[in-house]
């Protein structure tokens, strides 16, 4: 799926650089090992510098590209684990991603929504209810990411929740809801689910 996210204030590299970084990490570490490490990071079962694990710089990027506040955030390794899974999926990661949707960190929740959007058909369809609940998340970036993910995992009944966001004062969220409705209309062959032209 083409990434249609607005990474407003998202720390770290741009989308294309993220994918290239993960691809390079796969080549260096191996696909299975990288996925295993990403899942352990996301679950909080691995920390940067653990013996036997790769250097976190492989997936973190240059330190000066990170938001300084997030760079000090103890949740950063979990967010980085989820970010790897956006670009390098393994079916065994599904449970960790589903748990990450309710993580205490907004960055982790947001990134797990991105994973759901990218890999909805690969064991994450059951995330729909949890993702829909994130439409009322306190963080606007999580709400936008949740709306995007619902385009991929939501059912036809999800359309009403998304319709209610079309006039949201947060233009990023309103646009994400519109994109999600377009995707639902495409998935279910229901043109009537699309946002009305006046929006």
MIDOSE-1310 file (N, C-alpha, C; in nm, 2 decimals, decimal comma, always signed):
residues 199
xxxx	+0,08/-0,12/+0,00/+0,00/+0,00/+0,00/+0,09/+0,12/+0,00; +0,05/+0,22/-0,08/+0,13/+0,34/-0,08/+0,10/+0,42/+0,05; +0,20/+0,47/+0,11/+0,18/+0,54/+0,23/+0,13/+0,68/+0,21; +0,01/+0,71/+0,27/-0,05/+0,84/+0,26/-0,06/+0,92/+0,39
xxxx	+0,04/+0,89/+0,47/+0,04/+0,96/+0,60/+0,10/+1,10/+0,60; +0,04/+1,18/+0,68/+0,10/+1,31/+0,70/+0,18/+1,30/+0,83; +0,31/+1,29/+0,82/+0,39/+1,27/+0,94/+0,42/+1,40/+1,01; +0,32/+1,46/+1,06/+0,33/+1,59/+1,13/+0,41/+1,57/+1,26
xxxx	+0,53/+1,63/+1,26/+0,62/+1,62/+1,38/+0,66/+1,48/+1,41; +0,64/+1,39/+1,32/+0,69/+1,26/+1,35/+0,84/+1,26/+1,35; +0,90/+1,22/+1,46/+1,05/+1,22/+1,47/+1,11/+1,12/+1,38; +1,24/+1,14/+1,35/+1,31/+1,04/+1,27/+1,30/+1,07/+1,12
xxxx	+1,35/+0,98/+1,04/+1,36/+1,00/+0,90/+1,23/+1,01/+0,83; +1,23/+1,06/+0,71/+1,12/+1,07/+0,62/+1,08/+0,93/+0,58; +0,96/+0,91/+0,52/+0,91/+0,78/+0,49/+1,00/+0,70/+0,40; +1,05/+0,76/+0,29/+1,14/+0,69/+0,20/+1,27/+0,65/+0,27
xxxx	+1,32/+0,73/+0,36/+1,44/+0,70/+0,43/+1,41/+0,59/+0,53; +1,30/+0,59/+0,59/+1,26/+0,48/+0,68/+1,27/+0,35/+0,61; +1,21/+0,34/+0,50/+1,20/+0,21/+0,42/+1,34/+0,17/+0,39; +1,42/+0,27/+0,34/+1,56/+0,23/+0,30/+1,64/+0,19/+0,42
xxxx	+1,62/+0,25/+0,54/+1,69/+0,21/+0,66/+1,66/+0,07/+0,70; +1,53/+0,04/+0,69/+1,49/-0,10/+0,73/+1,54/-0,20/+0,63; +1,54/-0,17/+0,50/+1,59/-0,26/+0,40/+1,74/-0,29/+0,42; +1,81/-0,18/+0,45/+1,95/-0,20/+0,48/+1,97/-0,29/+0,61
xxxx	+1,89/-0,27/+0,71/+1,90/-0,35/+0,83/+1,87/-0,49/+0,80; +1,77/-0,52/+0,71/+1,74/-0,66/+0,67/+1,86/-0,72/+0,61; +1,93/-0,65/+0,52/+2,04/-0,70/+0,45/+2,16/-0,73/+0,55; +2,17/-0,64/+0,65/+2,28/-0,66/+0,75/+2,25/-0,77/+0,85
xxxx	+2,13/-0,77/+0,90/+2,09/-0,86/+1,01/+2,02/-0,99/+0,97; +1,95/-0,98/+0,86/+1,86/-1,09/+0,82/+1,72/-1,06/+0,85; +1,63/-1,10/+0,76/+1,49/-1,07/+0,78/+1,43/-1,12/+0,90; +1,45/-1,25/+0,93/+1,38/-1,31/+1,05/+1,44/-1,25/+1,18
xxxx	+1,57/-1,23/+1,18/+1,63/-1,18/+1,30/+1,58/-1,04/+1,33; +1,57/-0,96/+1,22/+1,53/-0,82/+1,24/+1,38/-0,82/+1,29; +1,30/-0,90/+1,23/+1,16/-0,90/+1,28/+1,15/-0,95/+1,42; +1,23/-1,05/+1,46/+1,23/-1,09/+1,60/+1,27/-0,98/+1,69
xxxx	+1,37/-0,91/+1,66/+1,42/-0,80/+1,74/+1,32/-0,69/+1,75; +1,26/-0,66/+1,63/+1,15/-0,55/+1,63/+1,04/-0,59/+1,73; +1,00/-0,71/+1,73/+0,89/-0,76/+1,81/+0,93/-0,75/+1,96; +1,05/-0,79/+1,99/+1,10/-0,78/+2,13/+1,11/-0,64/+2,17
xxxx	+1,15/-0,55/+2,08/+1,16/-0,41/+2,12/+1,02/-0,35/+2,15; +0,92/-0,39/+2,06/+0,79/-0,34/+2,07/+0,72/-0,39/+2,20; +0,75/-0,51/+2,24/+0,70/-0,57/+2,36/+0,77/-0,52/+2,49; +0,88/-0,45/+2,47/+0,96/-0,40/+2,59/+1,05/-0,51/+2,64
xxxx	+1,07/-0,62/+2,56/+1,16/-0,73/+2,61/+1,30/-0,71/+2,56; +1,33/-0,61/+2,49/+1,47/-0,58/+2,45/+1,49/-0,43/+2,46; +1,62/-0,40/+2,49/+1,66/-0,26/+2,51/+1,78/-0,23/+2,43; +1,80/-0,11/+2,38/+1,92/-0,08/+2,31/+2,05/-0,12/+2,39
xxxx	+2,14/-0,18/+2,32/+2,26/-0,22/+2,38/+2,26/-0,36/+2,44; +2,15/-0,43/+2,43/+2,14/-0,57/+2,49/+2,24/-0,65/+2,41; +2,31/-0,74/+2,49/+2,41/-0,82/+2,43/+2,35/-0,92/+2,33; +2,41/-0,93/+2,21/+2,36/-1,01/+2,10/+2,26/-0,95/+2,01
xxxx	+2,22/-0,83/+2,04/+2,12/-0,76/+1,95/+2,20/-0,66/+1,87; +2,14/-0,63/+1,75/+2,21/-0,53/+1,66/+2,22/-0,39/+1,73; +2,29/-0,30/+1,67/+2,31/-0,17/+1,72/+2,18/-0,09/+1,68; +2,12/-0,03/+1,78/+1,99/+0,05/+1,76/+2,00/+0,15/+1,65
xxxx	+2,12/+0,20/+1,62/+2,14/+0,30/+1,52/+2,09/+0,25/+1,38; +2,09/+0,11/+1,37/+2,04/+0,05/+1,24/+1,90/+0,10/+1,21; +1,82/+0,11/+1,31/+1,68/+0,15/+1,29/+1,64/+0,28/+1,35; +1,73/+0,34/+1,42/+1,70/+0,48/+1,48/+1,74/+0,59/+1,38
xxxx	+1,85/+0,57/+1,31/+1,89/+0,68/+1,22/+1,98/+0,77/+1,30; +2,01/+0,88/+1,24/+2,09/+0,98/+1,30/+2,02/+1,04/+1,42; +2,09/+1,05/+1,53/+2,03/+1,11/+1,65/+1,99/+1,25/+1,63; +2,05/+1,32/+1,54/+2,01/+1,46/+1,53/+1,88/+1,48/+1,45
xxxx	+1,83/+1,37/+1,39/+1,70/+1,38/+1,32/+1,58/+1,35/+1,42; +1,61/+1,31/+1,54/+1,50/+1,28/+1,63/+1,46/+1,41/+1,71; +1,33/+1,41/+1,74/+1,28/+1,51/+1,83/+1,36/+1,50/+1,96; +1,42/+1,60/+2,01/+1,50/+1,59/+2,14/+1,42/+1,53/+2,25
xxxx	+1,29/+1,57/+2,26/+1,21/+1,51/+2,37/+1,19/+1,36/+2,36; +1,16/+1,32/+2,23/+1,14/+1,18/+2,21/+1,27/+1,10/+2,23; +1,38/+1,16/+2,19/+1,51/+1,09/+2,20/+1,54/+1,05/+2,35; +1,48/+1,12/+2,44/+1,49/+1,09/+2,58/+1,38/+1,00/+2,64
xxxx	+1,28/+0,97/+2,55/+1,16/+0,90/+2,59/+1,19/+0,75/+2,61; +1,16/+0,70/+2,73/+1,19/+0,56/+2,75/+1,11/+0,47/+2,66; +1,01/+0,52/+2,59/+0,92/+0,44/+2,50/+0,98/+0,43/+2,36; +1,09/+0,51/+2,34/+1,15/+0,51/+2,20/+1,18/+0,38/+2,14
xxxx	+1,24/+0,28/+2,22/+1,27/+0,15/+2,16/+1,14/+0,08/+2,11; +1,03/+0,10/+2,18/+0,91/+0,03/+2,14/+0,86/+0,09/+2,01; +0,87/+0,23/+2,00/+0,82/+0,30/+1,88/+0,91/+0,25/+1,76; +1,04/+0,24/+1,78/+1,13/+0,20/+1,68/+1,10/+0,05/+1,63
xxxx	+1,07/-0,03/+1,73/+1,03/-0,17/+1,69/+0,91/-0,17/+1,60; +0,81/-0,09/+1,64/+0,69/-0,08/+1,55/+0,72/-0,02/+1,42; +0,81/+0,08/+1,41/+0,85/+0,14/+1,28/+0,91/+0,04/+1,19; +0,99/-0,05/+1,24/+1,05/-0,15/+1,16/+0,94/-0,24/+1,10
xxxx	+0,84/-0,27/+1,18/+0,73/-0,36/+1,13/+0,64/-0,29/+1,02; +0,64/-0,16/+1,02/+0,57/-0,09/+0,91/+0,63/-0,14/+0,77; +0,76/-0,15/+0,77/+0,83/-0,18/+0,64/+0,88/-0,32/+0,63; +0,88/-0,40/+0,74/+0,93/-0,54/+0,73/+0,84/-0,62/+0,82
xxxx	+0,74/-0,68/+0,76/+0,64/-0,75/+0,84/+0,67/-0,90/+0,86; +0,63/-0,95/+0,97/+0,63/-1,09/+1,00/+0,50/-1,13/+1,07; +0,43/-1,23/+1,03/+0,30/-1,27/+1,10/+0,31/-1,28/+1,25; +0,42/-1,32/+1,30/+0,43/-1,34/+1,44/+0,43/-1,21/+1,52
xxxx	+0,43/-1,10/+1,45/+0,43/-0,97/+1,51/+0,29/-0,92/+1,54; +0,19/-0,99/+1,49/+0,05/-0,94/+1,51/+0,01/-0,91/+1,65; +0,04/-1,01/+1,74/-0,01/-0,99/+1,88/+0,06/-0,87/+1,94; +0,19/-0,85/+1,91/+0,26/-0,73/+1,97/+0,21/-0,60/+1,92
xxxx	+0,17/-0,60/+1,79/+0,11/-0,48/+1,73/-0,03/-0,45/+1,79; -0,11/-0,55/+1,81/-0,24/-0,53/+1,87/-0,23/-0,48/+2,01; -0,13/-0,53/+2,08/-0,11/-0,48/+2,22/-0,05/-0,33/+2,21; +0,03/-0,30/+2,11/+0,09/-0,17/+2,10/-0,02/-0,06/+2,07
xxxx	-0,13/-0,10/+2,02/-0,24/+0,00/+1,99/-0,29/+0,06/+2,12; -0,27/+0,00/+2,23/-0,31/+0,05/+2,36/-0,20/+0,09/+2,45; -0,08/+0,10/+2,39/+0,04/+0,14/+2,47/+0,02/+0,28/+2,53; +0,09/+0,30/+2,64/+0,08/+0,43/+2,71/+0,15/+0,54/+2,63
xxxx	+0,23/+0,51/+2,54/+0,30/+0,61/+2,46/+0,23/+0,64/+2,33; +0,20/+0,77/+2,31/+0,13/+0,81/+2,19/+0,21/+0,78/+2,06; +0,35/+0,78/+2,07/+0,43/+0,75/+1,95/+0,41/+0,60/+1,92; +0,40/+0,52/+2,02/+0,39/+0,37/+1,99/+0,25/+0,35/+1,93
xxxx	+0,14/+0,41/+1,99/+0,01/+0,39/+1,94/+0,00/+0,43/+1,79; +0,06/+0,55/+1,77/+0,05/+0,60/+1,63/+0,12/+0,51/+1,53; +0,24/+0,46/+1,57/+0,32/+0,38/+1,48/+0,25/+0,24/+1,46; +0,18/+0,19/+1,57/+0,11/+0,07/+1,55/-0,01/+0,08/+1,46
xxxx	-0,07/+0,20/+1,46/-0,17/+0,23/+1,36/-0,12/+0,22/+1,22; +0,00/+0,27/+1,20/+0,07/+0,27/+1,07/+0,09/+0,12/+1,03; +0,13/+0,04/+1,12/+0,16/-0,10/+1,09/+0,03/-0,17/+1,05; -0,08/-0,14/+1,12/-0,21/-0,19/+1,08/-0,25/-0,15/+0,94
xxxx	-0,23/-0,02/+0,91/-0,27/+0,03/+0,78/-0,18/-0,04/+0,67; -0,06/-0,07/+0,70/+0,03/-0,13/+0,60/+0,01/-0,28/+0,58; -0,04/-0,34/+0,69/-0,04/-0,49/+0,68/-0,18/-0,55/+0,73; -0,28/-0,48/+0,70/-0,41/-0,51/+0,74/-0,45/-0,66/+0,71
xxxx	-0,41/-0,70/+0,59/-0,45/-0,83/+0,54/-0,37/-0,94/+0,59; -0,27/-0,91/+0,67/-0,17/-1,01/+0,72/-0,18/-1,03/+0,87; -0,30/-1,06/+0,91/-0,33/-1,10/+1,05/-0,37/-0,98/+1,14; -0,40/-0,87/+1,08/-0,43/-0,75/+1,17/-0,58/-0,71/+1,15
xxxx	-0,66/-0,78/+1,08/-0,80/-0,74/+1,06/-0,88/-0,73/+1,19; -0,83/-0,81/+1,29/-0,90/-0,81/+1,42/-0,88/-0,68/+1,49; -0,79/-0,59/+1,44/-0,76/-0,47/+1,51/-0,87/-0,36/+1,50; -0,97/-0,38/+1,41/-1,06/-0,28/+1,38/-1,12/-0,21/+1,50
xxxx	-1,17/-0,29/+1,59/-1,24/-0,23/+1,71/-1,15/-0,14/+1,79; -1,03/-0,19/+1,82/-0,93/-0,12/+1,89/-0,89/+0,01/+1,82; -0,87/+0,00/+1,69/-0,83/+0,12/+1,61/-0,94/+0,22/+1,61; -1,07/+0,17/+1,60/-1,18/+0,27/+1,60/-1,19/+0,35/+1,73
xxxx	-1,15/+0,28/+1,84/-1,15/+0,35/+1,97/-1,05/+0,46/+1,97; -0,94/+0,45/+1,89/-0,84/+0,55/+1,89/-0,88/+0,67/+1,82; -1,00/+0,67/+1,75/-1,05/+0,80/+1,69/-1,08/+0,90/+1,80; -1,09/+0,86/+1,92/-1,10/+0,96/+2,03/-0,98/+0,97/+2,12
xxxx	-0,87/+0,93/+2,07/-0,74/+0,94/+2,14/-0,71/+1,09/+2,17; -0,65/+1,12/+2,28/-0,62/+1,26/+2,31/-0,52/+1,32/+2,22; -0,44/+1,24/+2,15/-0,33/+1,29/+2,06/-0,39/+1,30/+1,92; -0,39/+1,42/+1,85/-0,44/+1,43/+1,72/-0,37/+1,35/+1,61
xxxx	-0,24/+1,32/+1,63/-0,17/+1,24/+1,54/-0,21/+1,09/+1,54; -0,24/+1,05/+1,67/-0,29/+0,91/+1,68/-0,43/+0,90/+1,61; -0,52/+1,00/+1,63/-0,65/+1,00/+1,57/-0,64/+0,99/+1,42; -0,55/+1,07/+1,36/-0,53/+1,07/+1,21/-0,48/+0,93/+1,17
xxxx	-0,38/+0,88/+1,24/-0,33/+0,75/+1,20/-0,43/+0,64/+1,21; -0,52/+0,65/+1,32/-0,63/+0,55/+1,33/-0,73/+0,56/+1,22; -0,76/+0,68/+1,18/-0,85/+0,70/+1,06/-0,79/+0,63/+0,94; -0,67/+0,66/+0,91/-0,60/+0,59/+0,80/-0,61/+0,44/+0,81
xxxx	-0,58/+0,39/+0,92/-0,58/+0,24/+0,94/-0,72/+0,18/+0,92; -0,82/+0,26/+0,96/-0,96/+0,21/+0,95/-1,00/+0,19/+0,80; -0,94/+0,27/+0,71/-0,96/+0,25/+0,57/-0,92/+0,11/+0,53; -0,83/+0,05/+0,60/-0,78/-0,08/+0,56/-0,84/-0,20/+0,64
xxxx	-0,88/-0,17/+0,77/-0,93/-0,28/+0,85/-1,08/-0,26/+0,89; -1,13/-0,14/+0,87/-1,27/-0,11/+0,91/-1,37/-0,19/+0,83; -1,49/-0,20/+0,89/-1,60/-0,26/+0,81/-1,69/-0,15/+0,76; -1,79/-0,19/+0,69/-1,88/-0,09/+0,63/-1,94/+0,00/+0,74
xxxx	-1,96/-0,06/+0,86/-2,02/+0,02/+0,97/-1,93/+0,13/+1,02; -1,80/+0,11/+0,99/-1,70/+0,21/+1,03/-1,72/+0,35/+0,97; -1,79/+0,35/+0,85/-1,81/+0,47/+0,77/-1,87/+0,58/+0,85; -1,97/+0,54/+0,94/-2,04/+0,65/+1,01/-1,94/+0,72/+1,11
xxxx	-1,85/+0,65/+1,17/-1,76/+0,71/+1,26/-1,67/+0,81/+1,18; -1,62/+0,76/+1,07/-1,54/+0,84/+0,98/-1,61/+0,96/+0,93; -1,74/+0,95/+0,89/-1,81/+1,06/+0,84/-1,82/+1,17/+0,94; -1,83/+1,13/+1,07/-1,84/+1,23/+1,17/-1,71/+1,32/+1,19
xxxx	-1,60/+1,27/+1,13/-1,47/+1,35/+1,14/-1,45/+1,44/+1,02; -1,53/+1,43/+0,92/-1,50/+1,51/+0,79/-1,50/+1,66/+0,82; -1,57/+1,71/+0,91/-1,57/+1,85/+0,94/-1,49/+1,89/+1,07; -1,40/+1,79/+1,11/-1,32/+1,82/+1,23/-1,23/+1,94/+1,20
xxxx	-1,22/+2,03/+1,30/-1,13/+2,14/+1,29/-0,98/+2,11/+1,26; -0,94/+1,99/+1,29/-0,81/+1,94/+1,26/-0,81/+1,89/+1,11; -0,76/+1,97/+1,02/-0,77/+1,94/+0,88/-0,69/+1,81/+0,84; -0,59/+1,78/+0,92/-0,52/+1,65/+0,89/-0,61/+1,53/+0,92
xxxx	-0,68/+1,54/+1,03/-0,77/+1,43/+1,07/-0,89/+1,43/+0,97; -0,94/+1,54/+0,93/-1,05/+1,54/+0,83/-1,01/+1,48/+0,70; -0,89/+1,51/+0,66/-0,84/+1,45/+0,53/-0,81/+1,31/+0,54; -0,76/+1,26/+0,66/-0,74/+1,12/+0,68/-0,87/+1,04/+0,68
xxxx	-0,98/+1,10/+0,74/-1,11/+1,04/+0,74/-1,16/+1,03/+0,60; -1,14/+1,13/+0,52/-1,19/+1,13/+0,38/-1,11/+1,02/+0,30; -0,98/+1,01/+0,32/-0,91/+0,91/+0,25/-0,96/+0,77/+0,29; -0,98/+0,75/+0,42/-1,03/+0,62/+0,47/-1,16/+0,59/+0,42
xxxx	-1,25/+0,68/+0,40/-1,38/+0,66/+0,34/-1,37/+0,61/+0,20; -1,28/+0,68/+0,13/-1,25/+0,64/-0,01/-1,20/+0,50/-0,02; -1,12/+0,46/+0,07/-1,06/+0,32/+0,08/-1,17/+0,22/+0,11; -1,26/+0,26/+0,21/-1,37/+0,17/+0,24/-1,46/+0,15/+0,12
xxxx	-1,49/+0,26/+0,05/-1,57/+0,25/-0,07/-1,51/+0,16/-0,17; -1,38/+0,16/-0,19/-1,31/+0,08/-0,28/-1,31/-0,07/-0,24; -1,28/-0,09/-0,11/-1,28/-0,23/-0,06/-1,41/-0,30/-0,07; -1,52/-0,23/-0,04/-1,65/-0,29/-0,03/-1,73/-0,27/-0,16
xxxx	-1,67/-0,20/-0,26/-1,74/-0,17/-0,38/-1,87/-0,09/-0,35; -1,86/+0,01/-0,26/-1,97/+0,09/-0,22/-1,94/+0,23/-0,24; -1,96/+0,28/-0,36/-1,93/+0,43/-0,38/-2,01/+0,52/-0,29; -2,12/+0,48/-0,23/-2,19/+0,56/-0,14/-2,12/+0,59/-0,01
xxxx	-2,02/+0,51/+0,02/-1,94/+0,53/+0,14/-1,85/+0,65/+0,13; -1,82/+0,70/+0,01/-1,72/+0,80/-0,01/-1,78/+0,93/+0,05; -1,68/+1,02/+0,09/-1,72/+1,15/+0,14/-1,80/+1,23/+0,04; -1,90/+1,30/+0,08/-1,98/+1,39/-0,01/-1,89/+1,49/-0,07
xxx	-1,91/+1,53/-0,19/-1,82/+1,63/-0,26/-1,80/+1,76/-0,19; -1,90/+1,80/-0,12/-1,89/+1,94/-0,05/-1,79/+1,94/+0,06; -1,75/+1,82/+0,11/-1,64/+1,81/+0,21/-1,51/+1,83/+0,15
